[in-house]
Amino acid sequence: MPKVAVYDMEGNKIDEIDLKDDIFGVEINEHVLHTVVKAQLANQRQGTQSTLTRSEVRGGGAKPWRQKGTGRARHGSIRAPQWRKGGVVFAPKPRSYRQDINKKVKRLAMKSALSAKVAKDSLLVLDSLELAAPKTKEMVKLLKNLDVNKKALIVLEGTDTAVERAASNLPGVKTLLVGTLNVLDILNHDTCIITRKAVGRVEEVYV
């Protein structure tokens, strides 16, 4: 059963907690992580790309010159793909890039991502997270106390407007609720900062 230190907002170690093996101590499955991350990235695509085919571009109703006798190549329309301002061959059209992932695979990927953070000592547990004011400088002070100087993901049990506003202007810092926690964001941040209550909530959801 993995153990992690619990820190206060000053960066002092005040306690230790045991994390559930079947959530924070599973064998890391890289294939599943790759599958879920690829699906998440694909699902973020809008799929609104669209260009015109030869049947959709303007003009080109008349044959540019007669079929024979001019010495030039035969053409039927000035809007064919080889002409300037002509249509596009196999033009991209709006489509969905969505990839559906099995729930069990998603759950395994989440456990693998969390376990990877614990294995690399990149999961910091805070006893509580309460800012005096929703100020960026308050969040900067907290991160400095925790010795976090790279990309950080802050996981909260419930909505906290002060924390969310304080972190919103910091590049590389993102806040998420337990309900919106996802594999891509966990892996995309160097450090995961989570409150003690949020840890309990994660263990309830993914047990």
C-alpha positions as CSV (number, residue, x, y, z in Angstrom):
1,M,0.0,0.0,0.0
2,P,1.7,3.3,-1.1
3,K,2.2,6.0,1.4
4,V,2.5,9.7,0.6
5,A,3.2,12.7,2.8
6,V,0.6,15.3,3.6
7,Y,1.7,18.9,3.6
8,D,0.2,22.1,4.9
9,M,0.1,25.3,2.8
10,E,3.4,26.4,4.2
11,G,5.1,23.3,2.7
12,N,5.6,21.5,6.0
13,K,5.1,17.8,6.2
14,I,2.4,17.2,8.9
15,D,1.2,13.7,8.3
16,E,1.3,10.6,6.1
17,I,-1.6,8.7,4.5
18,D,-2.0,5.3,2.9
19,L,-3.4,5.2,-0.6
20,K,-5.4,2.3,-1.9
21,D,-3.3,-0.2,-3.9
22,D,-6.0,-0.9,-6.5
23,I,-6.1,2.8,-7.5
24,F,-2.7,4.4,-6.7
25,G,-0.5,1.3,-6.8
26,V,-1.5,-0.7,-9.9
27,E,0.9,-1.8,-12.6
28,I,1.2,0.9,-15.2
29,N,-0.3,-0.1,-18.5
30,E,1.3,2.1,-21.2
31,H,-0.8,0.6,-24.0
32,V,-4.0,1.6,-22.3
33,L,-2.7,5.1,-21.5
34,H,-1.7,5.6,-25.1
35,T,-5.2,4.4,-26.3
36,V,-7.1,6.7,-24.0
37,V,-4.9,9.8,-24.6
38,K,-5.2,9.3,-28.3
39,A,-9.0,9.1,-28.0
40,Q,-9.1,12.2,-25.9
41,L,-7.0,14.2,-28.3
42,A,-9.2,13.0,-31.2
43,N,-12.4,13.9,-29.4
44,Q,-11.1,17.5,-28.9
45,R,-11.0,18.0,-32.7
46,Q,-13.8,20.1,-34.0
47,G,-13.9,18.4,-37.4
48,T,-15.1,21.6,-39.1
49,Q,-12.5,21.7,-41.9
50,S,-14.1,22.2,-45.3
51,T,-12.8,23.0,-48.8
52,L,-14.6,23.1,-52.1
53,T,-14.6,20.4,-54.8
54,R,-14.8,21.1,-58.5
55,S,-18.6,20.9,-58.3
56,E,-18.8,23.6,-55.7
57,V,-16.3,26.3,-56.8
58,R,-17.6,29.3,-58.7
59,G,-17.6,29.4,-62.5
60,G,-16.4,26.9,-65.0
61,G,-19.7,26.2,-66.7
62,A,-18.4,26.6,-70.3
63,K,-15.8,24.5,-72.0
64,P,-12.7,26.8,-72.1
65,W,-11.9,25.9,-75.8
66,R,-13.0,23.4,-78.3
67,Q,-11.9,19.8,-78.0
68,K,-9.7,19.5,-81.1
69,G,-7.7,21.7,-83.4
70,T,-6.2,24.3,-81.0
71,G,-3.0,22.4,-80.2
72,R,-3.6,22.7,-76.5
73,A,-4.6,20.1,-74.0
74,R,-8.3,19.2,-73.8
75,H,-10.2,20.6,-70.9
76,G,-13.9,20.6,-69.9
77,S,-13.9,23.2,-67.1
78,I,-11.6,25.8,-65.7
79,R,-12.6,24.7,-62.3
80,A,-10.9,21.3,-62.6
81,P,-8.3,20.7,-59.9
82,Q,-5.3,21.4,-62.2
83,W,-6.5,25.0,-62.8
84,R,-5.8,28.0,-60.7
85,K,-8.8,28.6,-58.4
86,G,-10.0,25.1,-59.3
87,G,-11.6,22.6,-56.9
88,V,-9.7,20.4,-54.5
89,V,-9.2,16.7,-55.1
90,F,-10.6,14.6,-52.3
91,A,-11.5,17.8,-50.4
92,P,-11.7,17.5,-46.6
93,K,-15.3,17.9,-45.4
94,P,-16.8,18.2,-41.9
95,R,-16.6,15.0,-40.0
96,S,-16.5,13.6,-36.5
97,Y,-13.2,12.3,-35.2
98,R,-14.8,10.8,-32.1
99,Q,-13.4,7.6,-30.6
100,D,-15.4,5.7,-28.0
101,I,-13.5,4.0,-25.2
102,N,-14.8,1.2,-23.1
103,K,-15.5,2.2,-19.5
104,K,-13.2,-0.5,-18.1
105,V,-10.4,0.8,-20.3
106,K,-10.9,4.4,-19.1
107,R,-10.9,3.3,-15.5
108,L,-7.7,1.3,-15.9
109,A,-6.0,4.2,-17.7
110,M,-7.0,6.6,-14.9
111,K,-5.6,4.2,-12.3
112,S,-2.4,3.8,-14.3
113,A,-2.0,7.6,-14.6
114,L,-2.5,8.1,-10.9
115,S,-0.1,5.2,-10.0
116,A,2.5,6.7,-12.3
117,K,2.4,10.0,-10.4
118,V,2.8,8.2,-7.1
119,A,5.7,6.1,-8.4
120,K,7.5,9.3,-9.5
121,D,6.8,11.1,-6.3
122,S,4.8,13.7,-8.3
123,L,1.6,13.5,-6.3
124,L,1.5,16.1,-3.5
125,V,-1.3,15.8,-1.0
126,L,-2.4,19.0,0.8
127,D,-4.2,18.8,4.2
128,S,-6.5,21.6,3.0
129,L,-6.4,24.3,0.4
130,E,-7.9,27.6,1.5
131,L,-6.6,30.9,0.0
132,A,-7.0,34.2,1.9
133,A,-8.0,35.9,-1.4
134,P,-8.5,34.9,-5.0
135,K,-5.2,36.4,-6.0
136,T,-2.5,35.1,-8.3
137,K,0.2,36.0,-5.8
138,E,-1.4,33.7,-3.2
139,M,-1.2,30.7,-5.6
140,V,2.4,31.6,-6.5
141,K,3.3,31.6,-2.8
142,L,1.6,28.2,-2.4
143,L,3.5,26.7,-5.3
144,K,6.8,28.2,-4.0
145,N,6.2,26.7,-0.6
146,L,5.6,23.3,-2.1
147,D,8.7,23.7,-4.3
148,V,6.6,23.3,-7.5
149,N,8.2,25.1,-10.4
150,K,6.8,23.2,-13.4
151,K,3.4,22.4,-14.8
152,A,1.0,21.6,-12.0
153,L,-2.5,20.2,-11.9
154,I,-4.6,21.1,-8.8
155,V,-7.4,18.6,-8.0
156,L,-10.2,19.8,-5.8
157,E,-13.1,17.9,-4.2
158,G,-15.6,20.7,-5.0
159,T,-15.8,24.1,-6.6
160,D,-13.6,26.7,-5.0
161,T,-13.8,30.0,-6.9
162,A,-10.9,31.5,-5.0
163,V,-8.5,28.8,-6.0
164,E,-9.7,28.6,-9.6
165,R,-9.3,32.4,-10.0
166,A,-5.9,32.5,-8.4
167,A,-4.6,29.8,-10.7
168,S,-6.3,30.9,-13.9
169,N,-3.5,33.4,-14.9
170,L,-0.6,31.1,-14.2
171,P,0.7,29.4,-17.3
172,G,1.1,25.6,-16.8
173,V,-1.2,25.6,-13.8
174,K,-4.7,24.1,-14.1
175,T,-7.5,23.3,-11.6
176,L,-9.9,20.4,-12.0
177,L,-12.6,18.8,-9.9
178,V,-12.5,15.1,-9.1
179,G,-15.5,14.7,-11.4
180,T,-13.6,16.2,-14.4
181,L,-10.3,14.5,-13.7
182,N,-8.9,12.9,-16.8
183,V,-5.9,10.9,-18.0
184,L,-4.6,13.6,-20.5
185,D,-4.4,16.3,-17.9
186,I,-2.8,14.1,-15.3
187,L,0.0,13.0,-17.7
188,N,0.4,16.5,-19.2
189,H,1.4,18.1,-15.9
190,D,4.6,17.4,-14.0
191,T,3.1,17.6,-10.6
192,C,-0.4,16.7,-9.3
193,I,-1.5,18.6,-6.2
194,I,-4.6,17.1,-4.6
195,T,-6.3,17.8,-1.3
196,R,-6.9,15.1,1.3
197,K,-10.6,15.3,0.8
198,A,-10.2,14.9,-3.0
199,V,-8.0,11.8,-2.4
200,G,-10.9,10.2,-0.5
201,R,-13.3,11.2,-3.2
202,V,-11.1,9.6,-5.9
203,E,-10.9,6.4,-3.9
204,E,-14.7,6.4,-3.6
205,V,-15.2,6.9,-7.4
206,Y,-12.6,4.5,-8.7
207,V,-12.8,1.8,-6.1
